[in-house]
Amino acid sequence: MPKIVSAGTDAPASDPYEHGPLRAERIPPGNYTAKFLNDLKVQNQVAPVDENWDPSRSSLPPRVNWVIYPNGDLERVGFD
């Protein structure tokens, strides 16, 4: 596949996939139900983290698919 070049220049365009996987959006408490959070807790699929949590520098058990921040925001970090 040929390299993409920026329009009007000979400079290569940045690779749109260079960033790697994008982080999921955080879900505020008003956008999920208490039952949903309770189900995650019962199934041990949610772990508490602090505001400065960095997914690239931490390891969670494989069963954990969600993290919860101190303000109640949920963020999906894995898939079943």
C-alpha positions in Angstrom: 0.0 0.0 0.0 1.4 3.4 -0.9 2.2 6.0 1.7 -0.4 8.7 2.2 1.1 12.1 1.5 -0.3 15.4 2.9 -2.2 17.3 0.2 0.0 19.8 -1.6 3.2 18.7 0.0 5.6 15.8 -0.2 5.4 15.3 3.6 4.0 12.0 4.7 0.7 12.3 6.6 0.7 11.0 10.1 -0.5 7.4 10.5 -4.1 7.6 11.9 -3.4 4.4 13.9 -0.1 5.6 15.4 -1.7 6.4 18.7 -2.5 2.7 19.5 -5.8 1.8 21.2 -7.9 4.7 22.4 -9.1 4.9 25.9 -12.8 4.4 26.5 -14.9 7.3 27.6 -15.7 7.6 31.3 -19.4 7.1 32.2 -20.7 9.5 34.8 -22.9 8.0 37.7 -26.1 9.4 36.2 -25.6 7.5 33.0 -25.6 4.0 34.5 -27.9 2.3 37.0 -27.1 1.1 40.5 -28.1 -2.4 39.4 -25.4 -2.3 36.6 -22.7 -1.3 39.1 -23.9 -3.9 41.7 -23.8 -6.6 39.0 -20.2 -5.7 38.2 -19.3 -5.8 41.9 -21.0 -9.2 42.4 -19.1 -10.6 39.4 -15.8 -9.0 40.6 -15.5 -7.1 37.3 -14.9 -3.7 38.7 -11.9 -2.3 40.6 -11.5 1.1 42.3 -8.7 3.4 41.0 -7.6 6.9 41.9 -7.9 9.9 39.6 -4.3 9.6 38.4 -4.7 5.9 37.4 -2.7 5.1 34.2 -3.8 1.9 32.5 -0.4 1.5 30.7 1.4 1.3 34.1 -1.0 -0.9 36.0 -2.1 -4.4 35.9 -5.5 -5.6 36.9 -6.7 -9.1 37.3 -8.0 -10.5 34.0 -11.6 -10.7 35.3 -11.7 -6.9 35.8 -13.3 -5.2 32.8 -14.2 -1.9 34.4 -12.7 0.6 36.8 -14.5 3.1 39.1 -13.0 6.4 40.0 -13.5 8.2 43.3 -16.2 10.5 41.8 -18.2 7.4 40.6 -17.3 7.5 37.0 -16.9 4.1 35.3 -14.5 3.3 32.5 -14.4 0.1 30.5 -10.9 -1.4 30.4 -11.4 -4.9 29.1 -13.9 -7.2 27.4 -15.4 -10.5 28.4 
